[in-house]
Amino acid sequence: MLVAVVGGTGTVGAHAVRALREKGHDAVALSRSNGVDVATGDGLDDALRGAAAVIDTTNLSALSARASVAFFEAGARHLLAAAERAGTSHLVTLSIVGIDRMPYDYYAGKVAQERLVTAGSVPWSIVRSTQFHEFAAQIYRQAAFGPIHLAPRARLQPVAATEVGAYLADVAVGAPRGRAQEIAGPLEEALDRMVADYAGTRGERVWTPSVSLPTKQMKALREGRGLPVGEPRRGDQTYAEWLTSLRE
Ligand SMILES: NC(=O)c1ccc[n+]([C@@H]2O[C@H](COP(=O)([O-])OP(=O)(O)OC[C@H]3O[C@@H](n4cnc5c(N)ncnc54)[C@H](OP(=O)(O)O)[C@@H]3O)[C@@H](O)[C@H]2O)c1
């Protein structure tokens, strides 16, 4: 079965492509680097030809609500239209646990994306995941002021991107599930500890003070609103194991 992974060169998309191939399926990774742009629709018709399913793991780096809504709405619209024209019978969209419980600008785009997919004419599955282990590395890079790397306090249940990719592959080759079981990691973790431990793994001489950032996202995450409600599918790899894998 041919599955197209839009965003298939990204963190989780590349794992989905690998998992599909390991399961014996044909998988094609699509992104702007090979001429496919979901924001404009360019290249999608050719790229989806023959694909029985499409997985959407696209992302943008801008974090404003306006940019996020514009990107995810345009992407969902173009993907739905192209999938319909191509006769693709399953759209799998990766989303985030708790987006509708947190008034965070970037999440407004994910909520808009889910709304269009659920109202669309292509049979769908939406997989919501908690943050990947890589989230701590992103924060480490972004909240840096020289040797000071702010370590925000927040409650997370981070999951291995490899396991999310494998789950997406499983979902894509089966019948559309609608809202699929959420996926989360095996343990709740404290983000400030995750950032400090990530710094330790890198062996850099830096300071990682714990801070309660006043942003809407961090406040909501401190309150535990990014944790799964109910029983998620649980990944196996802990954050500590992921850190160990970075050293290998
Ligand atoms: N990171 C997390 O902790 C987390 C947790 C849960 C869910 N998610 C969701 O997972 C998805 C993927 O996240 P990620 O961290 O794997 O993202 P990522 O590493 O930034 O990868 C994004 C992918 O999208 C492609 N892309 C970007 N703009 C595109 C466009 N206009 N047209 C086509 N492809 C485009 C990129 O390739 P090019 O730049 O070459 O186009 C890349 O392959 C996102 O929707 C995010 O909301 C993330």
The ligand as an SDF file (V2000), in Angstrom:
LIG
                    3D

 48 52  0  0  0  0  0  0  0  0999 V2000
    7.0420   18.5790   18.3850 N   0  0  0  0  0  0  0  0  0  0  0  0
    6.1640   18.1000   19.2800 C   0  0  0  0  0  0  0  0  0  0  0  0
    6.4650   17.9550   20.4870 O   0  0  0  0  0  0  0  0  0  0  0  0
    4.7770   17.6790   18.8060 C   0  0  0  0  0  0  0  0  0  0  0  0
    3.9260   16.9720   19.6670 C   0  0  0  0  0  0  0  0  0  0  0  0
    2.6620   16.5720   19.2100 C   0  0  0  0  0  0  0  0  0  0  0  0
    2.2690   16.8620   17.9080 C   0  0  0  0  0  0  0  0  0  0  0  0
    3.1120   17.5830   17.1060 N   0  0  0  0  0  0  0  0  0  0  0  0
    2.6650   17.9000   15.7400 C   0  0  0  0  0  0  0  0  0  0  0  0
    3.4360   17.1110   14.8770 O   0  0  0  0  0  0  0  0  0  0  0  0
    3.5850   17.7510   13.6030 C   0  0  0  0  0  0  0  0  0  0  0  0
    5.0290   17.6330   13.1670 C   0  0  0  0  0  0  0  0  0  0  0  0
    5.8870   18.1910   14.1470 O   0  0  0  0  0  0  0  0  0  0  0  0
    7.4690   18.0430   13.9920 P   0  0  0  0  0  0  0  0  0  0  0  0
    8.0500   18.5360   15.2710 O   0  0  0  0  0  0  0  0  0  0  0  0
    7.8020   16.6670   13.4830 O   0  0  0  0  0  0  0  0  0  0  0  0
    7.7440   19.1190   12.8350 O   0  0  0  0  0  0  0  0  0  0  0  0
    9.1140   19.4490   12.0610 P   0  0  0  0  0  0  0  0  0  0  0  0
   10.2340   18.6030   12.5520 O   0  0  0  0  0  0  0  0  0  0  0  0
    9.2410   20.9320   12.0990 O   0  0  0  0  0  0  0  0  0  0  0  0
    8.7950   18.9860   10.5650 O   0  0  0  0  0  0  0  0  0  0  0  0
    7.8750   19.6950    9.7680 C   0  0  0  0  0  0  0  0  0  0  0  0
    7.7790   19.0440    8.4000 C   0  0  0  0  0  0  0  0  0  0  0  0
    6.8220   19.7760    7.6320 O   0  0  0  0  0  0  0  0  0  0  0  0
    7.4050   20.1260    6.3740 C   0  0  0  0  0  0  0  0  0  0  0  0
    6.7680   21.3730    5.9360 N   0  0  0  0  0  0  0  0  0  0  0  0
    6.8040   22.5870    6.5260 C   0  0  0  0  0  0  0  0  0  0  0  0
    6.0930   23.4810    5.8130 N   0  0  0  0  0  0  0  0  0  0  0  0
    5.6000   22.7960    4.7510 C   0  0  0  0  0  0  0  0  0  0  0  0
    4.8030   23.1600    3.6360 C   0  0  0  0  0  0  0  0  0  0  0  0
    4.3460   24.4260    3.4710 N   0  0  0  0  0  0  0  0  0  0  0  0
    4.4730   22.2100    2.7240 N   0  0  0  0  0  0  0  0  0  0  0  0
    4.9310   20.9380    2.8700 C   0  0  0  0  0  0  0  0  0  0  0  0
    5.6880   20.5210    3.8910 N   0  0  0  0  0  0  0  0  0  0  0  0
    6.0280   21.4460    4.8190 C   0  0  0  0  0  0  0  0  0  0  0  0
    8.8970   20.2630    6.6840 C   0  0  0  0  0  0  0  0  0  0  0  0
    9.7290   20.1180    5.5280 O   0  0  0  0  0  0  0  0  0  0  0  0
   10.1540   21.3820    4.6000 P   0  0  0  0  0  0  0  0  0  0  0  0
   10.6400   22.4560    5.5220 O   0  0  0  0  0  0  0  0  0  0  0  0
   11.1850   20.8170    3.6680 O   0  0  0  0  0  0  0  0  0  0  0  0
    8.9190   21.7880    3.8600 O   0  0  0  0  0  0  0  0  0  0  0  0
    9.0810   19.0570    7.5960 C   0  0  0  0  0  0  0  0  0  0  0  0
    9.1670   17.8700    6.8330 O   0  0  0  0  0  0  0  0  0  0  0  0
    3.0670   19.2000   13.8100 C   0  0  0  0  0  0  0  0  0  0  0  0
    1.8160   19.3460   13.1810 O   0  0  0  0  0  0  0  0  0  0  0  0
    2.9340   19.3490   15.3220 C   0  0  0  0  0  0  0  0  0  0  0  0
    1.8510   20.1680   15.6750 O   0  0  0  0  0  0  0  0  0  0  0  0
    4.3640   17.9690   17.5060 C   0  0  0  0  0  0  0  0  0  0  0  0
  1  2  1  0
  2  3  2  0
  2  4  1  0
  4  5  1  0
  4 48  2  0
  5  6  2  0
  6  7  1  0
  7  8  2  0
  8  9  1  0
  8 48  1  0
  9 10  1  0
  9 46  1  0
 10 11  1  0
 11 12  1  0
 11 44  1  0
 12 13  1  0
 13 14  1  0
 14 15  2  0
 14 16  1  0
 14 17  1  0
 17 18  1  0
 18 19  2  0
 18 20  1  0
 18 21  1  0
 21 22  1  0
 22 23  1  0
 23 24  1  0
 23 42  1  0
 24 25  1  0
 25 26  1  0
 25 36  1  0
 26 27  1  0
 26 35  1  0
 27 28  2  0
 28 29  1  0
 29 30  1  0
 29 35  2  0
 30 31  1  0
 30 32  2  0
 32 33  1  0
 33 34  2  0
 34 35  1  0
 36 37  1  0
 36 42  1  0
 37 38  1  0
 38 39  2  0
 38 40  1  0
 38 41  1  0
 42 43  1  0
 44 45  1  0
 44 46  1  0
 46 47  1  0
M  CHG  2   8   1  16  -1
M  END
$$$$
